[in-house]
Amino acid sequence: MEKDLIAKIKTSVAKKERIDEENVLSLMILIRKLLDKMSQTDQNPYLTIRLFCNWVAHNEITNSNTGLRLLAEINDALVSIKNSTDTIAMRTVISHAIGFSVLRKELKSFFGHIGVDDILVSDNNIWGIFISNLIKIIRDVPLSFLQLSQLDATKKNIYNKIAQNPIKPGAGVISIQISRINYSALEAKDVGDIMCILIKTEDTTTAVIPLLIDVRL
């Protein structure tokens, strides 16, 4: 079974720059199936891969400790730049916090572990194609906390860390999603649609930050 999954992953990765949205979805599902065959110890270096594999397969992510820690990183990133007027720096910091660079590092390690060519992550152009299609798949799929009463001890601990370091009192990050936003409707002339990160906080505020992906190694 494992050999068959690895062979299918090799075939998918071999499509390189011809990889499309359907192929990215298939590849992530194959990777998740292979992770399921591994021991928990062997899976631990690939927690971000697991998060994104689940992200492509569900309509909402609420039960992932890795995902909730990602919310905490985005919260801390927002706190670090809340007084900044540098919009490019803001986009860069928040876009980095969403975890694509960590995903790239983990995939490189994972492909090496299973003996698959890492061209998908080592070539900037191919990685850009992959990420573009991955974003299309996880677009409009929220990553969120459940109600506080539904959280287990680990998730409550993550929630409490956010609550103790809010952007402003009562405004810690509780949910994000990537969505395409029509900036013309927001009175930004000649801008059009932009892929953005929508960040929701406890006080019902939603911050809209254009996504910025740096594909350089």
N, C-alpha and C positions, 0 to 999 in steps of 0.2 A: 504493500500500500504506500509506504513512504517513498520507495523508488519511483512508483508511478506518479505520485504528486510532484516529486522533484523533476521528473522528465517533463511534465506539463508546465511547470514553472520555467524550465529552460526554454521550452518552445515559445512561451509567451514573451519572455525577456528578449529572445532572439529577433522579435519583430522590430525592436529598437525604435527608430524614428517613425515607424508606421503604426505604432501602438495607438489605439483610439480609446474612447470612453468605455466601450464594451470590454475591451481587452484589459484595461486597468481594473475594472470591476471583477472580472474573472481571475486576474492575477491575485488580487487581494483576498479573494475567497479561497483560492488554492493555498496561499500562504497561511491563512487562518486554520485551514484543515491540517496543514503540516505542523503548525504550532500545537494544535490539539493532540498530536501524536507524541509530542516531546514531554519530558518530565518538567515539573514546575521549576526546578533549578535551571534547566536548560532554557526555559522560556523567559526567565527573569531579565536577561539582557535586552529583551525585545518587547518591553511593555508598551512603548509608543507605537510599534508596528501593530501590536494587538489592538490598541485603541483605534487606529485608523482602519484596520480590517473590520472592526465592529461598526465603525462610523459609516462605512459604505453599505453596510447590510441592514441598517435599522432606520426607523423614522425619527428616533430620538435616542440620545444617550444620557442615562441618568444613574446608571449603576456601576460606572467605571471609576475606580479610585484614581487611576492614571489621568482620566479625563477631568476629574474634579481638582486634582493637583494642577492641571493645566489652567483651570479657571483661577486658581490661586496665583499662578505665575502671571497671568494676564492682569489680575487685580493689582499685584505688586508693581507690575510694569506701568500701569496707569498711575499709581501713586507716585512713582519715581519721576513722571513727566507731567504731572497735573498742572504745574506752574510754567511749563515750557510754551513758548510761542513758535517753536520750530516745528512746522507741520510735517516735514519730511522725517525728522528725527522721531516724531510721535508715531508716524506710520511704520517706520522701520522697527522700533522697539516692540510695538504691539504685534506686528506681523511675525517677528521672530519668536515671540512668546507663544504663538499658536502651535509651534512644534514641528514645522516642516524640516528644519535643519537637523533636528534630533532624529526624525524619521529617516532622513537620508543616511545619517551615520549608522543607525541601527540596520537599515537595509543592506548597506555595504558589508557590515559584519555578518549579517544573516546569510547573504549570498555566498560569502567566503566559507561560512560554516557548512553549507550544503553543497558546495562545489559548483555554483552557478556563476556565469560571467556577470561581473558587476557593471557592465556598460551602461545600464539604465541609470545608475547613480553616479558613475564616474565621469560621464559626458554631460556637460552643462546643457547643451541643446536638447538632448534626449530627456534629461531630468526635467527641463522646463515643459516639455510636451506631457510627460507623465503627471507632473503637478497640476498643470492646467486641466487635464482630464479628471484627476482626482478631485479637484475643487468643484467641478461640475457635478460630480456624484454626491459629494457631501453637502452641497449647497442647500440651504433651507432646512437642514437637519440640526436641530438645536442640541447643544451639550449643556445640561442643566442639573442643578440640585433638585432633589425631591423636596417635599415639605419636611421641615426640621424634625417633626415627630416620626418620620419614616426613615431617618438616617441611622445607620449602625454606628458603633463607636468610632471607627476609622473615619467615616465620612463626616461625623460631627466634629472631629478634631480638625479636619481640613476646613470645614465651614467656620469653625471658631477662629482659626488663624486669619481667615479673610475678614471676619467681623472685627477682629482686633486691629486690623490695618486697613480700614476702609478708605476709599477715595475722599469721602467726607462722611460725617457722622450718619450712620444708618444707610450707607450707600456702598456696601461691598458687592463685588461681582457675583451674580448667581446663575448667569446663563450667557452663552454666546451662540451665534450662528453666522455662517457666511451667506450673504444674499447679494443679488444684483439690484442696485439702487439706481433709480432714475434721478440723477442730480439736476436735470433740467426742471423737474417738478419741485426741487428745493431752491429754485431761483438761481441756480448756477448755470449761466448761459453757455451754450456751445460745449457742454461737458458730456452730456448723454449718460448712458448706463455705465456704472462702475461696480466691480465686485468689491464688496465691503464686509467688514466684520461688524456685526451688530452686538453690542455688549449691554446686557441688562443688569441693573443693580437693584438692591432690595427696596429702594425708594421709588421704584417703577420708572426710573430714568433709563433711556436707551441711548447709548453713544454710538454714532455711526462713523467708522474710521475706514477709509479706503485701504484695501489690501495691497501690500507691496511685497512681492516675492523676489528675493535675490537668489539667482541660481548659480552664482559663482561659488567655486569650492573655497 
